[in-house]
């Protein structure tokens, strides 16, 4: 699983060093590639196996549902394979632009995926999440978490 937060730097070619603990997760899964896609204000990165499960579910959804089509057009169509080379991936320019990634980046482990944030946007999101946590934790405790 992908866990923890770490600060990184994106170089001018869009290359991003992947932390050793995330590389170890990929190694255990026997993968040397990530599937990266756009999500709201950040990017989501999945192992190929976890992404394949998302694609299979998306492929089974109705073609006539507008919400499903919006999901496919934005989230599914944004997916790009990013090979791990020398411990780094290259994030394609269009995904960097959509997420507003500049130089300073934060990687956020979220178990089956990790998020790639511009550091300034992450700091704002983290404060929002911190403020919302008491209410969210109450709702989650009702679900047994």
CORPE-V989476 format. One line per field, one symbol per residue. psi: psi as a letter, one per 40 degrees, with the letter a starting at -180 (. if undefined). A space follows every 10 residues. Layout:
psi=???
This chain:
psi=ihiiiiiihh ideehhhhid ddddddddef ifiihhiihb eaihhiiddd ddddddddde iheehddddd ddddddeehh hhihhfeiih hiddddddef hbdhihhhhf ceiiihihdd dddddddddd dedddddddd ddee.
